[in-house]
């Protein structure tokens, strides 16, 4: 039985958090495709957990926007409609631009000493390039999401970080639905270059261009056009 397969000593992460992470991963890599109905019992068996942490995880993922509740019949993976994409980019665009501006400011304030956050940003950019070269789409998607997260972390604003965390998995789901064009990979490199130079306005401008191009690519991939 699923409940007997849990190991109390399997690490310090609460079971509900582990379940949420595993279901998230399956949504983002499309093992649970958009529109798929998730049955609590079946998910618990697949994750080798009892139903209690899985129930907790599914409720949390409804709150995050990756799942949606069905009347009297559990949950399903959220299908992104045009309005969902529009609203997501309307929120993400100003936050991403400000995150890059703050990251560049933090680098400039550090003077000759490279902040640890800039090193982390360089490393995640390299991971994305390696994944792209190996044609490993899911790894590249995860690395690109991590790149934006590291930009936020480098900026050092906890409120912005908490706000962006709410968007992160929806963005990763969206990124995973389309190929990353070469010019958008180059835009990440441009963003890094301006941030590393401590140039706030150039970092902000390159990020604005990147987010708007990302929106156009997402809309074309999902709906066949780039218009809002």
Secondary structure as UniProt FT lines:
FT   HELIX           2..5
FT   TURN            8..9
FT   HELIX           15..28
FT   TURN            29..30
FT   TURN            34..35
FT   STRAND          37..38
FT   HELIX           40..47
FT   HELIX           51..64
FT   STRAND          67..69
FT   TURN            71..72
FT   STRAND          75..77
FT   HELIX           82..110
FT   TURN            111..112
FT   HELIX           116..133
FT   TURN            134..135
FT   HELIX           137..155
FT   HELIX           158..175
FT   TURN            176..177
FT   HELIX           182..196
FT   TURN            197..198
FT   HELIX           200..223
//
